[in-house]
Amino acid sequence: MTREPNPATEDSVVRPPADRRPRRLTYAAALAALEGAALVVGGAWMLVGGLTGDPDGRGSAVTGGITLLVLALLPLLAARGLLGLRGWSRGPAVITQIMALPVAYTLLQADSVAIPAGIVLGVVAVAALVLLIHPETNRALGIRGPGRADAEKEPAGRPRDGGRATEK
């Protein structure tokens, strides 16, 4: 199996090569990977604590730990896709940031040491969203805006009917 693109399945969108990836896209991928790593650490911590701790809370701790480990797949796969300039990867990355915002808000409402974690998570989520919706990121990933699929195929200023007059 080769890693060369198949011209029959590739978009006609011109994308920069991987070594010419925009820095914004690299930063967005790094933030998504950081969030994924944090979920892995949190899930492993909950899982180990549940398995070695109090037997009364074991079931919920193990379930919570496994859930966090599974949820970590979304930002980690998105980060890998962003680094590989895959257009599909922006969706999961944006979803991860949107899911992180209510979590950050909940952490900010706590009256404990969770407040700094909420601040960090909120800043990371907003920064990643800004990087992910930037036009340069869209171009690098080959994402066109709504209604622009035909706009790139036709020359500007030319009517769709090829200049033919239509009779009423």
C-alpha positions in Angstrom: 0.0 0.0 0.0 1.4 3.4 -1.0 0.9 6.7 0.7 0.8 8.6 -2.6 -2.4 10.5 -3.3 -4.8 9.1 -5.8 -5.7 11.8 -8.3 -9.1 10.3 -8.9 -10.1 10.7 -5.2 -8.3 13.9 -4.3 -10.0 17.3 -4.4 -8.9 19.8 -6.9 -8.0 22.1 -4.0 -4.4 23.2 -3.9 -3.0 22.3 -0.5 0.5 23.2 0.8 2.9 20.3 1.3 3.2 19.0 4.9 6.5 20.7 5.4 4.8 24.0 4.4 2.0 23.6 7.0 0.8 27.0 8.4 2.0 27.6 11.9 -1.6 28.3 13.0 -2.5 24.7 12.0 0.5 23.3 13.9 -0.4 25.3 17.0 -4.0 24.1 16.8 -2.8 20.5 16.5 -0.5 20.9 19.5 -3.4 22.3 21.6 -5.7 19.4 20.6 -2.9 16.9 21.4 -2.3 18.6 24.7 -6.0 18.2 25.6 -5.9 14.6 24.5 -2.9 14.0 26.7 -4.6 15.6 29.6 -7.6 13.4 29.1 -5.3 10.3 29.0 -3.6 11.4 32.3 -6.9 12.1 34.0 -8.5 8.9 32.8 -5.5 6.8 33.9 -5.4 8.6 37.3 -9.1 7.8 37.8 -8.8 4.3 36.6 -5.8 3.5 38.9 -7.5 5.3 41.8 -10.6 3.3 41.3 -8.8 -0.1 41.1 -6.6 0.5 44.1 -8.9 2.7 46.2 -12.1 2.4 48.2 -14.3 -0.5 47.0 -17.5 1.5 47.4 -16.5 4.1 44.7 -14.7 1.6 42.5 -17.3 1.2 39.8 -17.8 4.9 39.1 -14.1 5.6 39.2 -13.3 2.8 36.7 -16.2 3.9 34.5 -15.1 7.5 34.6 -11.5 6.6 33.9 -12.4 4.4 30.9 -14.7 7.2 29.6 -11.9 9.8 29.8 -9.5 7.4 28.0 -12.0 6.8 25.2 -12.8 10.6 25.0 -9.1 11.2 24.6 -9.2 9.5 21.2 -11.2 12.4 19.6 -8.6 15.2 20.2 -5.6 12.9 19.6 -7.0 11.7 16.2 -7.9 15.3 15.3 -4.4 16.5 16.1 -2.9 13.8 14.0 -5.2 14.7 11.1 -4.5 18.4 11.4 -0.7 17.7 11.2 -1.4 15.5 8.1 -3.5 18.3 6.5 -6.6 16.2 6.5 -9.8 18.2 6.0 -11.9 15.9 8.1 -9.8 16.6 11.2 -11.1 20.1 11.7 -14.6 18.9 12.7 -13.5 16.7 15.6 -11.0 19.4 16.7 -13.7 22.0 16.8 -16.1 19.7 18.6 -13.4 19.0 21.2 -13.0 22.7 21.9 -16.8 23.3 22.1 -17.1 20.4 24.6 -14.2 21.9 26.6 -15.9 25.3 27.1 -18.7 24.1 29.5 -16.2 21.9 31.4 -14.0 25.0 31.8 -17.0 27.0 33.0 -17.9 24.3 35.5 -14.4 24.3 36.8 -14.5 28.1 37.2 -17.7 27.7 39.3 -15.9 25.4 41.8 -14.6 26.9 45.0 -11.3 25.0 45.0 -8.1 24.5 43.2 -10.1 23.6 40.1 -10.4 27.3 39.2 -6.9 27.6 37.7 -7.6 24.4 35.7 -10.8 26.0 34.4 -8.9 29.2 33.4 -6.3 27.2 31.5 -8.8 25.0 29.8 -10.9 28.0 28.8 -8.0 29.8 27.3 -6.7 26.7 25.5 -10.2 26.0 24.1 -10.8 29.6 22.9 -7.3 29.9 21.4 -7.7 26.5 19.6 -11.1 27.6 18.2 -9.6 30.9 16.9 -6.8 28.9 15.2 -9.2 26.3 13.7 -11.6 28.8 12.1 -8.9 31.0 10.6 -9.1 31.3 6.8 -5.5 30.2 6.5 -6.4 27.0 8.3 -9.4 26.5 5.9 -7.2 26.9 2.9 -4.5 24.5 4.2 -7.1 21.9 4.9 -8.9 22.4 1.6 -12.1 23.5 3.3 -14.4 25.8 1.3 -17.1 27.9 2.8 -20.8 27.4 2.1 -21.8 28.2 -1.4 -18.3 28.3 -2.7 -18.1 24.9 -4.3 -19.1 26.4 -7.7 -17.4 29.7 -7.3 -14.0 28.3 -7.8 -14.9 26.5 -11.0 -16.3 29.5 -12.9 -14.4 32.6 -13.8 -15.4 35.7 -12.0 -17.8 38.0 -13.7 -19.0 35.4 -16.1 -22.7 34.4 -15.9 -23.6 30.8 -15.2 -25.5 30.4 -18.4 -22.3 31.1 -20.4 -23.5 34.5 -21.5 -26.5 33.3 -23.4 -29.5 35.4 -23.1 -32.6 33.7 -21.9 -36.0 34.5 -23.3 -39.1 34.9 -21.2 
